[in-house]
């Protein structure tokens, strides 16, 4: 946020309203450029980068190779487990209905029995627990599933 106001209350209010930073006039264009570049770098390193890799804590997904690594070691999954984990990690903090997961993972609309998603999640969680994976799949009760930062 850039503002002419430079009182502490204005800076605090600006940040409380959701801005990542508060810069008051006069400001340096070079300073703003560096701050924006740093924010973009942090955002890309926390979520995904442009090399086909996505991350969640100690979990790294190499999309081009369809390989999952945990602390540098390969994490074995079935095709559906991989697809599900990729979907959730690529969309961190976004919860998915079971029906949407079926559509995206199995490739068809099916709104009758969604228990197959629950079974897939259960198997994947068990593997993740046995491998001490820090990234966790969360249940959003009455809704579906998500992965958080």
N, C-alpha and C positions, 0 to 999 in steps of 0.2 A: 504494500500500500504506500502510495506517495501522497503526502499532504503538506499544506503550508503550516498546519498546526503542529507544534512541537512540545506541548505540555505532556507530562507523564500520563495524565488521565486519557488524553487523546491516543497516545501510543498503546496503552493497555487496552483500551476499548477496541482499537483497530485489530489488535492481535486476538482479543477475545471473540471478535466477530468472524474470525477464520483466516485472516491474512497470515502468511508465513513470516512476513517481516514488515516493518514500518519505517519508512524513510521520510524525513521531513526536509523541506526546502531550507537553504540551498543544498543541492545534492550533486554528486559527481556522476556523470554518465558512465565512467569507467567502473565506479563502485557498484552501480546497478547492474552493469553487464556481468561482472564477476559473481554477484549474488545470484542472479538468474541462472548463470551457467552452473554454479554449485548446486542449486536446487534441482535442476534438470539432471545432473549427474547422480545425485542421491536418489532421485525418483527412479531413474533407469536402473541403477544398481540394486535397489530394493525390490524391484518387480521383475523387469525383463530388460534384456539388452538387445541390440540389433544383430547379434550373431546367432540367433536361433536358440538361445538359452533362456530358461526361466528358473527362478529361484524361490524357495520357501525355506527359510532358516538353513538347515544343513542339507537340504534336498536340492539337487540341480537336475533339471530336465534338459537334455540335448535333443531338441525337437527334430533336427535334420536327421539324426541317427536313431531316433525313437529309443533313447537310452536314458535311464534314470540313475543318478549317482547319489550316494549318501556318504558324505565325508570322503569323496573320491572313489569309493567302492561301488561297483555295479549293484543295483537293487533290482532283483528279478521280479517281473510282473507278467501277467497274462496280457493279451491285447486289450481287453476291455478294462482291466485295472489300469493299464498305462493311459488309455484314452480318458478315463474318469479323472485320474490324478492330474493329467495335463490340463483338462478343462477347469478343474477347481483351482489349481495353482496359477494358471494364466488369468483367472478372474478372481484373484484373492479378494476377500471381504465381500464377495457377492454370493448371496444364497441362491440355490437352484431348487425349484420344485422337482420332485421325483419324475413327473411327466416330462419336464424339459430335459432332464438327464437322459431319459429313455430316448427322446427324440434326437439328442445330440450324439449319444454313444451308440445306440442300436440303429438309429437312422429311420425311425418310423414313429407315427403318432399312436400312442397306446395309453388309454386312460382307465383301464379296468383294474388290473392287478399290477401294482408297482413294487411288489416285494422283491423282484429281481434286483432292483437298485439297492435295497437294504442288504441283501445277501452279498452283493459285490462290495459294498462299503464294509461290511463285517469282515470279509476275507482280506481286504486291503488294509484295514486297521490292524488286524492280527499280524500281518507281515510287517507293517510299520512298527508295531510294538516290539516284535522279536528282533528287529534291526535297530531299535532305539532311535528311531527317527523323531526329531524334535518337531517337525511340521505335523500338525494334527488336523484331522477332518472333524469338524464340529457338526453336531446335529442341531438344527433349528427346529425345535419341537413344533409340530403341526404344519411345518413348511417344507423342509428339505435339508440340504447340506451345504457347507461352505468350508473354506480354508482361510484362516486369518494370518496376519503378519505376526 
